[in-house]
Amino acid sequence: MNHASSEHDPAAVERRVSVIVPVYNEQASLVQLVDEILSGVGGSVSSVEILLIDDGSTDGSWDQICRLSQRSPEVSGIRFRRNFGKAAALTAGMQAATGDLILMLDADLQDDPAEFPQMLRQIDDGYDVVNGWKQRRLDPWHKVYPSKVFNWMVGYLTGLELHDHNCGLKLFRKAVAQEVRIYGELHRFIPVLAHARGFRVTEVAVNHRPRQFGHSKYGIRRFLRGLLDLCTVKFLTSFGSRPLHALGGIGLTLFLIGLFGLSYLGFIWVLMRLNLMGMASIGGRPRLTYSIAFILLGGQVLSLGLLAELIVANTTRSSDNYSVREVTSRLDSVKTRI
C-alpha cells in the first residue's frame, strides 16, 4: 500500500521527501505518527520515506518500528546500540536519506505532519530551510519563558532572528544536510548553521499539539546545555575558519595590558635610579605581578590561536569555506569537484 501517490498533486512529480524521526521510548505514539505522516506528507510529493531512528529505547519501540516497516514499505528503521542523543539520530537519518527534501519532526505527536504542505510552499518560493514556529505553544511556563530568552540570544548573537529555534519541525533541502555537520546538541541550530553558509532560511507558524503519551525528556539541563552550544555555534559561524581572529584578539589585548604595566613600572624605575623620584622599590608592587601574568597569559592565548590556525589549515577542505548553489550548464560535469 503506497500512500505517497503523485495523483493527489500534479506538482508532486519527481519530488521525494525523507522524513527523519528520532525515537526514544515512544512506542505508544509510533502507529499514529506514521499514519499522520503518510496522510499529511504523502499527498504533496511523488514518494515519501520514513526513517525511524531508535536512539537506545528500552520500551519496545524497536519492535513497533519493525512491525510498522512490515506493514508500510515507506517505513525503515535504524537502531542504535545505546542512547547517543538526538543529533546523532538525526545525523544517521540524514546519511541514510535518499530524498531531495528532508523533513525532521519529533516522535511525541506534538509536531503536526499536516503542516508539511505550507512548509513545502516556502521551499517552492526559493527557501532552503523552513523552520517551524510554535506560535501557540502548549508547554508549561518553565519551558516557554526560558525558550523565549534563548531564542532572543540566538538571534542577537548569530544574526538569524527566528521565533523558535528549538522547534523540532524543520524542512530543508538535501544540500543543507550535505553541508551542515551537527554533533552534541547542535541539531537545534541547523537553521543558524545553514544561514552562515548562505542558505536561505525562513519560518512558518505551525500547529503545536499537547503531548498524548509519555513525558518530556528535557529539563533545565537542556537550557544550560543550549547556552553552551550557543557559544560553540557563535564561534563556529564567526571564527570557525579563522580562530586566530578570536583567540588572537583576546591574547593580544592581554599581552598589551601586561606590556603597558611593565612599561609604566620600567619608567618609574628609571626615574628612581636617576634620583628624580623617591618612591618605594617596584619589586613588591602588585602591578608588577599582574603585568607579568597578563603578558604570559596573552602569549599563551596567542599561541593557542596559532595552533588552531595550523589545525584548520591542514584539516579543512577548500570547499568547506564556501557553498555552491548552482553552476552554469558548462560546469555541470565538474560540479562535484567544486
Disulfide bonds with the S-S distance in Angstrom:
none
